Amino acid sequence: MTGSLASSYDLVLFDLDGVVYLGSQAIPEARGSIQATVDGGTHVAYVTNNASRRAAEVADLLRSMGVPARDEEVVTSGAAAAQMLAAQWPAGSAVLVVGSPSLREELRSVGLTPVDGAADKPVAVVQGYGSTVGWADLAEGCLALRAGARWMATNTDATMPSSRGPVPGNGSMVAALSTALGGRQPDVVVGKPEPALFQVAAERRGSRHALVVGDRLDTDIEGAIRAGMDSLLVLTGVSTAADVVHATPEERPTHLAADLRGLSKPDEATRIPAWSGDKVVVGAWRVSHESGQLRLSGPTNGAGPDGAGADPIDALRALAAAGWANPGWTAIATDNPDGAKVVHGFGL
């Protein structure tokens, strides 16, 4: 992939839900894009906040979808949580699990003893996503925490993507337990946007210049920024075009693409450009800031009278650059029907 975005980095770190697959279905562009990245000589790793599967299970799932993945390329928040707990407590210590059977196995693999109830006097409560987590699990966790156990959450994602749209994630269950505890928050959060998962994955691969690919500004992109890494946001999961234009400084991606095919494009075809003072031009589109409004002009530069050849993502990259540089903007105006179609299509 000479000259591609992926080839500009020695490692590409992929989030999974919303980037590679949605639920049990692979995102159509994912397999070919990741294979092309591997074939081009760039290392890959898969980093997920989802603690409901172990690394080998995740790798098996990816391979079943035709995605090239080795067990050692997968880093889960569950595995990281277990390692952190094992470093804090002696072997055999009881840890109450509010989560999936896979999270229990992660604890066993590092010598800790997973338990189900507060009566077992656990030293800690570890909470991760599990599709069968219910009231009884939360109740035992609540009692254990009130008795003095430490609280570790694998992640605090409020939602997770599915084929039918966002659904409650581990963060929603953490919030329920927090409410029962009078607003108490977890003592430790392992997953994104904390930088640990990205840093561990980069260290495993010996990376010095990694690119994080994600679908969420508040976890993937913020986590990349905290880890000091560049990022690519794809619009196949949770975060929308409107989220991008309104992104706060701690959630702004380096690159933007509709999907993983952006990895095969040149760096400048995905990078969100710098604001040049009074306007920004990206491809066939120009955005200026006038009287508190962002004005999208175009398409131009040979795009054709009907806008043919003008990439809407270029317009969004320009709007993001303008919006970030002018945070007081109140509306988006357009000069012609093609621009209006782009703005409407992105829900802006």
N, C-alpha and C positions, 0 to 999 in steps of 0.2 A: 504493500500500500504506500509506495513512495509518494511523498508530497501530500498525503492525507492527514487529517486531524489525528487519527490513531497513531500514525507513524511519528508524530511529533513528541510522543511520550513513550517511556519504557514500560509502562503498566497502565492498563485500563481497569478500573474497579467498577464493577457493575452492581447496582442495586437490582433486586429481582422483581418483586411485585410492582407492576406498573411500568417496568422497563423491559424485562425479558418475557414475562408472562403475566396474565391476569387470571387469578384463580388457578384453574387447571389447564388453561389454554395458552399456548405460546402466542406472543404478539407476532404477527406475520413477518415483519421485517427483521426480527431479532436473530434468527438462526444464521441467515446468510451474512448479516453484518458482523456478528461475532466471529464466524468462521473466517471471514475476510481479514479481520483484525489479527487472528491467530496466524493465518497463512502469511500475513505481511510481516511477521516477526515480532509483534508487540505482545508481551505477556498479558494475561488476563487473570482476574480474580473476581469472586462473587461474594458480596458482602450484604448481609440481610439482618434487619432488626427482628425478623420473625424467629421466635425461639421454639416453634412447634415442631421443627424437624432438626435432626442432626446433620452434620456436614455430608456424610455419606448418602443420606437420604436425599438431600438437596441435589447432590451431584447426580444421583441416579435419575431423579426427576428431570434434570436438565438434559441428560443424555437421551432419555426417552423422547424428548422433544427435538432431538437432533442437534442440540447445542453442545459444543465441545467443552467438557468440564471434567476435571479430575477432583477427587475427594479433597486433596490438599489445597485446592484453589478456593474452597468455600470457607468463609468465616461467618459464624452465626453469633448473635448476641447471647444465646443460651450457653454456648461453649465458653465465651469470654466471661460470662457471669460466674460459671462454675469455677473457672481458673482463679478469678479474683477471690471468691469465697474460700477456695482451698488454700490460698495464700494467707488468709486471715484467721482460719480456724483449724484445729488439729484434725487429723484423719479420724473418721468415724463420727464427727459432729453431726447432730441432727439439724436438718434444714427443711422447713415446711415449704412445699411447692404449691403455688397457685398458678397452675399452668398445665402443660401437656405432658404425656408420658415421656416424650423425648427430652424434656428438660430434666426429668428425674434421672434419665440415663446419663445425661451430662454430669450430674452430681456424682452418681456412682462411679463414673469413669475417672474422677479425680479423688476418690476415696472418701467422699462425704455420704451421709445417710439421709436420703429423702424420706420425709414423714408427711402424714396427712392431717394431723390434728395438733391443736395447741397443748393438749395433754401430754404430748411427747416432749414438751419443753425445748423447742428448737432454738438454736442460737440466732437464727436468721429466717426471714421469709423472703423467698425469691419469687417474683411475679412476672410471668411471661404469657404471651398469647396462647390460648388453647380453646378450640371450638366447643369444648364441653365444660369450660369453667362456668360455675353457677353460684347461686347464693350460698350454698353450704361451704364452698371453697373460700369465698370472701369472708364468711363468718369466722372460720377457723383462723384465717390470716389476721383478721381484726383482733381476735382474742390473743393470739400469739404476740402481736405487736404491742398491745396494751400491757402484756406481761413483761415487756422489755426486749423482745427480739429486734434485731436490725432488719431494715427493709431495703431490699434491692430489687429494682425494676429492670427488666431487660431492655425496655424502651417505653416511651410515653407517647407513641403515635396515637392521636385521637381516633383516626380512621385508618383503614387499609383498603386498597383497591380491590374490586371484584368485577366480574364480567357484567354485572348489573349496576355498577356504580359503587362509590365509597360506602363501606360498612364499618361498624364499631371496631376499633383496634384495641391493643393492650392499654393504651393511655386512657380510654374510656373506662376500662375496668379499674385501672389505678385510681382514676378520679372518684369512682364509686367508693372504693375503700378509703380514700382520703376524706371524703365527706363523712363517712362513719367514724373517722378518727378526729373529727373536729378541725379538718383542714391540714393535718400533718401531711408532709410530703415524703417521698422515699429518701432514705439516707444516701443511696447511690443509684444513679441511672447509668446503665452500661452502654446502651445503643445510641445511634445517631439521634440528635445532633452532636452528642459527645464525640470527640475525635478518635477514641480508642480503637474502634473497629477498623477504620481506615489505616491508622498507624500500624496496627498489628499486621494487616494484610500486606502493606507496603514492605514492612520489615521481613516478612516471610519470603517475599519475592526479590529482595535485595534492590528495591526500587529507589531511585533518587528523584524521579520526575513523573508522578502519577497523575492520571486524569480520573476524576470521579464522575460516573454517569448515573443520574437519578431522575426521578419524576416528581420529587417533592422539594419545594423550597425550604420548608421548615425543618427538614431532617437531613436529606442528602446534601443539599447545597450549603446549608448552614454548617453541617458537619465538615464538609470539604474545606470551607473557609477557616474553620477552627483548626483544622489539621494542616493548613498552609498549602492546600492543593487546588489546582484548577478544576473546574467542573463543567459538565455539559448537562443541561436540562432538556429532557425529551417530553413532548406533550402527549404521551400515551398512558398516563396514569392520573395522579391526583391534581397537581397544580395546573392552572389554566393560563391562557394568554393574559387575562385580566390580572391574575396574581403576579405575573412577570412584570407587567408595566408598573404595578404598585409595589414591587418588592422593596423591602428595607435594605440598607447597606449590608447587613449581616446575612442576607438571603439572596444575593444577586449572583447568578451564574456567570461564568466566563464565556460560555458558548451556549447556543440555543439551536435546537433542531426539532423537526416534527417527530422524528423517530430515530432509531439507531443507524439509519442510512447516513446520518450526518457524520458518522465516523469516517466514511470514505471520501468526504468532501475536503477541500483544502481548509486550513485553519481560518483563513479570512472569510470563508463562505459560511462559517457558523459563529465566529466570534462576535460578541456584542460590542460595537465600536464605541469610541470615546466621543463625547459631545464636543463640537468644535467651536462653540461660542454662541452661534445663533441658529445653527441647523446641523443636521446629520444626514448623510446620503448613504444608502445601502442598496446596491443593485439598481433597480428601476424606481426606487422610492426615495422621497425626501421628506423629512419632518422638521418643522420649525416650531418655535414657541411664540405665540402672539396673543397678547391680552389674556393671559391665563389659560389659553387653550393650546393643545398640541394639534398642529395642522399637517395632515398627511397629504402629500402631493405626489402625483404619478398615476400610473406607471409611465416612465420615460425611457430614454437610452435604448431605443429600438425594440421596446417590448411589444409594439404593435398597437393599433388603435383600440383594440378590445382588451388590452391588458395581457394578451398571450405572451408567455415567456417570463412574466413577472411573478416571482415567488412570493406568496403571502408571508412566509416566514421572514423574508428580508424586510418587509414592512413592519413586522412585529419586532425584529431586532432594532430597527430605527426608532420605533415608538418606545421601546424599553430604554434606549440610550437617552432619548429626549425626556421621558418621564422621570428617570433617575436624576437627571441634571436639573430638572425643574419641578421639585416635589409639590409646589403649590398649584399645579395645573388642575383644572376643574372639568374639562371636557375634551373630546377629540373631534375635530372638524375635518372634512375632506373636500377635495376640489372637484371630484367627478364620481360617477356611479361605480367605477372600478374600485376606487378607494373606499367608498361607502360599503361595497360588498365585502371587502376584506375586513373592515371594522365590524360589520354585522356578523360575519362568519366566525370571528374570534370572540363574539359576545362582549365587545367593548363599547 
